[in-house]
Amino acid sequence: METEFGKRIRQRRIEFEIGLNEMAERIKISGAYLSRLETGKETNPSEDIIVNISHELKMDPNELLSLARKIPSDIAEFIHGTPRVPEFLREARKRSLSDEDWQRLIEEIKKSNPE
């Protein structure tokens, strides 16, 4: 069963005209494993593999992590270390925030606490 993650990386790899085995070699995995990822037969790649794929295919690693249904390790640490984050996310989910709503929240946070 093909997954959005697998479909997207296959599509992008083909757009870049990179063969399956060449791509696998570049990211230091077997061609068989990459094939299983692309076809959805393997659905749990590590964060490192996903990030390596994103770099080779010039994609946003966050996009691929999301498609693979993975939470980046730095974010997972933050969620686990900050008890209010799950509450915040539950409230956001209840309100079905749009992408624009999220962007507005991000901008507000940036304005209130510049780096």
LOKOL-319861 format. One record per residue: residue in three letters; y, x, z of N, C-alpha, C in turn. Coordinates in Angstrom, 1 decimal, decimal comma. Example, Ala and Ser with C-alpha at 12.3 -4.5 7.8 and 13.67 -1.06 7.14 Angstrom:
residues 2
[atom 'ALA' [-5,7 13,2 7,8] [-4,5 12,3 7,8] [-3,3 13,2 7,8]]
[atom 'SER' [-2,2 12,8 7,1] [-1,1 13,7 7,1] [0,0 12,9 7,9]]
//
This chain:
residues 115
[atom 'MET' [-1,2 0,8 0,0] [0,0 0,0 0,0] [1,3 0,9 0,0]]
[atom 'GLU' [2,0 0,9 -1,1] [3,2 1,7 -1,2] [4,2 1,2 -0,2]]
[atom 'THR' [4,9 2,2 0,4] [6,0 1,9 1,4] [7,3 2,2 0,7]]
[atom 'GLU' [8,4 1,7 1,3] [9,7 2,0 0,7] [10,0 3,5 0,8]]
[atom 'PHE' [9,5 4,2 1,9] [9,7 5,6 2,0] [9,0 6,3 0,9]]
[atom 'GLY' [7,7 6,0 0,7] [6,9 6,7 -0,4] [7,5 6,4 -1,8]]
[atom 'LYS' [7,8 5,1 -2,0] [8,4 4,8 -3,3] [9,7 5,5 -3,6]]
[atom 'ARG' [10,5 5,6 -2,6] [11,8 6,3 -2,7] [11,6 7,8 -3,0]]
[atom 'ILE' [10,8 8,4 -2,3] [10,7 9,9 -2,5] [10,0 10,1 -3,9]]
[atom 'ARG' [9,1 9,3 -4,2] [8,4 9,5 -5,5] [9,4 9,3 -6,7]]
[atom 'GLN' [10,2 8,2 -6,5] [11,2 7,9 -7,5] [12,2 9,1 -7,7]]
[atom 'ARG' [12,7 9,6 -6,5] [13,7 10,7 -6,5] [13,1 12,0 -7,1]]
[atom 'ARG' [11,8 12,2 -6,7] [11,1 13,4 -7,2] [11,0 13,4 -8,7]]
[atom 'ILE' [10,7 12,2 -9,2] [10,6 12,1 -10,7] [11,9 12,2 -11,4]]
[atom 'GLU' [13,0 11,7 -10,7] [14,4 11,8 -11,3] [14,7 13,3 -11,4]]
[atom 'PHE' [14,3 14,1 -10,5] [14,6 15,5 -10,5] [13,6 16,3 -11,3]]
[atom 'GLU' [12,6 15,6 -11,9] [11,6 16,2 -12,8] [10,9 17,3 -12,0]]
[atom 'ILE' [10,5 17,0 -10,8] [9,7 17,9 -10,0] [8,3 17,4 -9,9]]
[atom 'GLY' [7,3 18,2 -10,3] [5,9 17,8 -10,2] [5,5 17,6 -8,8]]
[atom 'LEU' [4,4 16,8 -8,6] [3,9 16,6 -7,2] [3,5 17,9 -6,5]]
[atom 'ASN' [2,8 18,7 -7,2] [2,3 19,9 -6,5] [3,4 20,9 -6,3]]
[atom 'GLU' [4,4 21,0 -7,2] [5,5 21,8 -7,1] [6,4 21,4 -5,8]]
[atom 'MET' [6,6 20,1 -5,7] [7,3 19,5 -4,6] [6,6 19,9 -3,3]]
[atom 'ALA' [5,3 19,6 -3,3] [4,5 19,9 -2,1] [4,6 21,4 -1,7]]
[atom 'GLU' [4,5 22,2 -2,7] [4,7 23,7 -2,4] [6,0 24,0 -1,8]]
[atom 'ARG' [7,1 23,4 -2,3] [8,4 23,6 -1,8] [8,6 23,2 -0,4]]
[atom 'ILE' [7,9 22,1 0,0] [8,1 21,7 1,4] [6,9 22,1 2,3]]
[atom 'LYS' [6,0 22,9 1,7] [4,9 23,5 2,5] [3,9 22,5 3,1]]
[atom 'ILE' [3,6 21,5 2,2] [2,5 20,6 2,5] [1,5 20,6 1,3]]
[atom 'SER' [0,4 20,0 1,5] [-0,5 19,9 0,3] [-0,1 18,8 -0,6]]
[atom 'GLY' [-0,5 19,0 -1,9] [-0,2 18,0 -2,9] [-0,9 16,7 -2,5]]
[atom 'ALA' [-2,1 16,8 -2,0] [-2,8 15,6 -1,6] [-2,1 14,8 -0,5]]
[atom 'TYR' [-1,5 15,5 0,5] [-0,8 14,9 1,5] [0,5 14,2 1,0]]
[atom 'LEU' [1,2 14,9 0,1] [2,4 14,3 -0,5] [2,0 13,1 -1,3]]
[atom 'SER' [0,9 13,1 -2,0] [0,5 12,0 -2,8] [0,2 10,8 -1,8]]
[atom 'ARG' [-0,5 11,1 -0,7] [-0,7 10,0 0,2] [0,6 9,4 0,8]]
[atom 'LEU' [1,6 10,3 1,0] [2,9 9,8 1,5] [3,5 8,9 0,5]]
[atom 'GLU' [3,5 9,3 -0,8] [4,1 8,5 -1,8] [3,4 7,2 -2,0]]
[atom 'THR' [2,1 7,2 -1,9] [1,4 5,9 -2,1] [1,3 5,0 -0,9]]
[atom 'GLY' [1,7 5,5 0,3] [1,7 4,8 1,5] [0,4 4,8 2,2]]
[atom 'LYS' [-0,5 5,7 1,7] [-1,8 5,9 2,4] [-1,7 6,7 3,7]]
[atom 'GLU' [-0,6 7,5 3,8] [-0,2 8,2 4,9] [1,2 7,7 5,3]]
[atom 'THR' [1,4 7,3 6,6] [2,6 6,7 6,9] [3,3 7,3 8,1]]
[atom 'ASN' [2,9 8,4 8,6] [3,5 9,0 9,8] [3,8 10,5 9,6]]
[atom 'PRO' [4,7 10,8 8,6] [5,1 12,2 8,5] [6,0 12,7 9,7]]
[atom 'SER' [5,9 13,9 9,9] [6,8 14,4 11,0] [8,3 14,4 10,6]]
[atom 'GLU' [9,1 14,5 11,6] [10,6 14,6 11,3] [10,9 15,8 10,4]]
[atom 'ASP' [10,2 16,9 10,7] [10,5 18,1 9,9] [10,1 18,0 8,5]]
[atom 'ILE' [9,0 17,3 8,2] [8,6 17,1 6,8] [9,6 16,2 6,1]]
[atom 'ILE' [10,0 15,1 6,8] [11,0 14,2 6,2] [12,3 14,9 5,9]]
[atom 'VAL' [12,8 15,8 6,8] [14,0 16,5 6,6] [13,9 17,5 5,5]]
[atom 'ASN' [12,7 18,2 5,4] [12,5 19,1 4,3] [12,5 18,3 2,9]]
[atom 'ILE' [11,9 17,2 2,9] [11,9 16,4 1,7] [13,3 16,0 1,3]]
[atom 'SER' [14,1 15,6 2,3] [15,5 15,1 2,0] [16,3 16,3 1,5]]
[atom 'HIS' [16,1 17,5 2,0] [16,8 18,6 1,4] [16,4 19,0 0,0]]
[atom 'GLU' [15,2 18,9 -0,3] [14,7 19,2 -1,6] [15,2 18,2 -2,6]]
[atom 'LEU' [15,3 16,9 -2,2] [15,6 15,9 -3,1] [17,1 15,5 -3,0]]
[atom 'LYS' [17,9 16,3 -2,2] [19,3 16,1 -2,1] [19,6 14,7 -1,6]]
[atom 'MET' [18,9 14,3 -0,5] [19,1 12,9 0,0] [19,6 13,1 1,5]]
[atom 'ASP' [20,2 12,0 2,0] [20,6 12,0 3,4] [19,3 11,9 4,2]]
[atom 'PRO' [19,1 12,9 5,1] [17,9 12,8 6,0] [17,8 11,5 6,8]]
[atom 'ASN' [19,0 11,0 7,2] [19,0 9,7 8,0] [18,4 8,6 7,2]]
[atom 'GLU' [18,7 8,6 5,9] [18,2 7,5 5,0] [16,7 7,6 5,0]]
[atom 'LEU' [16,2 8,8 4,8] [14,7 8,9 4,7] [14,0 8,7 6,1]]
[atom 'LEU' [14,7 9,1 7,1] [14,1 8,9 8,5] [14,0 7,4 8,7]]
[atom 'SER' [15,1 6,7 8,3] [15,1 5,2 8,5] [14,0 4,6 7,6]]
[atom 'LEU' [13,9 5,0 6,4] [12,8 4,4 5,5] [11,4 4,7 6,1]]
[atom 'ALA' [11,3 5,8 6,8] [10,0 6,2 7,4] [9,8 5,5 8,8]]
[atom 'ARG' [10,9 4,8 9,2] [10,9 4,1 10,5] [10,8 5,1 11,6]]
[atom 'LYS' [11,5 6,2 11,5] [11,6 7,3 12,5] [13,0 7,3 13,1]]
[atom 'ILE' [13,0 7,6 14,4] [14,3 7,8 15,1] [14,5 9,4 15,2]]
[atom 'PRO' [15,6 9,9 14,7] [15,8 11,3 14,8] [15,7 11,8 16,2]]
[atom 'SER' [15,1 13,0 16,4] [14,8 13,4 17,8] [16,0 13,5 18,6]]
[atom 'ASP' [17,2 14,0 18,1] [18,4 14,0 18,9] [18,8 12,7 19,4]]
[atom 'ILE' [18,6 11,7 18,5] [19,0 10,3 18,9] [18,0 9,7 19,9]]
[atom 'ALA' [16,7 10,0 19,8] [15,7 9,5 20,7] [16,0 10,1 22,1]]
[atom 'GLU' [16,4 11,4 22,2] [16,7 12,0 23,4] [17,9 11,3 24,1]]
[atom 'PHE' [18,9 11,0 23,3] [20,1 10,3 23,8] [19,7 8,9 24,3]]
[atom 'ILE' [18,9 8,2 23,5] [18,5 6,9 24,0] [17,8 6,9 25,3]]
[atom 'HIS' [16,9 7,9 25,4] [16,1 8,0 26,6] [16,9 8,5 27,8]]
[atom 'GLY' [17,9 9,2 27,5] [18,7 9,8 28,6] [19,9 9,0 29,0]]
[atom 'THR' [20,2 7,9 28,3] [21,4 7,1 28,6] [20,9 5,7 28,7]]
[atom 'PRO' [20,7 5,2 29,9] [20,1 3,9 30,1] [20,9 2,7 29,5]]
[atom 'ARG' [22,2 2,9 29,2] [23,0 1,8 28,6] [22,8 1,6 27,1]]
[atom 'VAL' [22,3 2,7 26,5] [22,1 2,6 25,0] [21,2 1,5 24,6]]
[atom 'PRO' [20,0 1,3 25,2] [19,1 0,2 24,8] [19,8 -1,2 25,0]]
[atom 'GLU' [20,6 -1,3 26,1] [21,3 -2,6 26,3] [22,3 -2,8 25,2]]
[atom 'PHE' [23,1 -1,7 24,8] [24,0 -1,8 23,7] [23,3 -2,2 22,4]]
[atom 'LEU' [22,2 -1,6 22,1] [21,5 -1,9 20,9] [20,9 -3,3 20,9]]
[atom 'ARG' [20,5 -3,8 22,0] [20,0 -5,2 22,1] [21,1 -6,2 21,8]]
[atom 'GLU' [22,3 -5,9 22,4] [23,4 -6,8 22,2] [23,8 -6,8 20,7]]
[atom 'ALA' [23,8 -5,6 20,1] [24,1 -5,5 18,7] [23,1 -6,3 17,8]]
[atom 'ARG' [21,8 -6,2 18,2] [20,8 -6,9 17,5] [21,0 -8,4 17,6]]
[atom 'LYS' [21,3 -8,9 18,8] [21,6 -10,3 19,0] [22,7 -10,8 18,1]]
[atom 'ARG' [23,7 -10,0 17,8] [24,8 -10,4 17,0] [24,6 -10,1 15,6]]
[atom 'SER' [23,5 -9,6 15,2] [23,2 -9,3 13,8] [24,3 -8,5 13,1]]
[atom 'LEU' [24,7 -7,4 13,7] [25,9 -6,7 13,2] [25,6 -6,2 11,7]]
[atom 'SER' [26,6 -6,4 10,9] [26,6 -6,0 9,5] [26,9 -4,5 9,4]]
[atom 'ASP' [26,7 -3,9 8,3] [27,0 -2,5 8,1] [28,5 -2,3 8,3]]
[atom 'GLU' [29,3 -3,2 7,9] [30,7 -3,1 8,1] [31,1 -3,2 9,6]]
[atom 'ASP' [30,4 -4,0 10,4] [30,6 -4,1 11,8] [30,2 -2,7 12,5]]
[atom 'TRP' [29,1 -2,1 12,0] [28,7 -0,8 12,6] [29,8 0,2 12,3]]
[atom 'GLN' [30,3 0,2 11,0] [31,3 1,2 10,6] [32,5 1,0 11,5]]
[atom 'ARG' [32,9 -0,2 11,7] [34,1 -0,5 12,5] [33,9 0,1 14,0]]
[atom 'LEU' [32,7 -0,1 14,5] [32,4 0,4 15,9] [32,5 1,9 15,9]]
[atom 'ILE' [31,9 2,5 14,8] [31,9 4,0 14,7] [33,4 4,5 14,7]]
[atom 'GLU' [34,2 3,8 13,9] [35,6 4,2 13,8] [36,3 4,1 15,1]]
[atom 'GLU' [36,0 3,0 15,8] [36,7 2,8 17,2] [36,3 3,9 18,1]]
[atom 'ILE' [35,0 4,3 18,1] [34,5 5,3 19,0] [35,2 6,6 18,6]]
[atom 'LYS' [35,3 6,9 17,4] [36,0 8,2 16,9] [37,5 8,2 17,4]]
[atom 'LYS' [38,1 7,0 17,3] [39,5 7,0 17,6] [39,7 7,1 19,1]]
[atom 'SER' [38,8 6,5 19,9] [39,0 6,5 21,4] [38,6 7,9 22,0]]
[atom 'ASN' [37,8 8,7 21,3] [37,3 9,9 21,8] [37,2 10,9 20,7]]
[atom 'PRO' [38,3 11,4 20,2] [38,2 12,4 19,1] [37,5 13,7 19,5]]
[atom 'GLU' [36,8 14,3 18,5] [36,0 15,5 18,8] [36,8 16,6 19,3]]
//
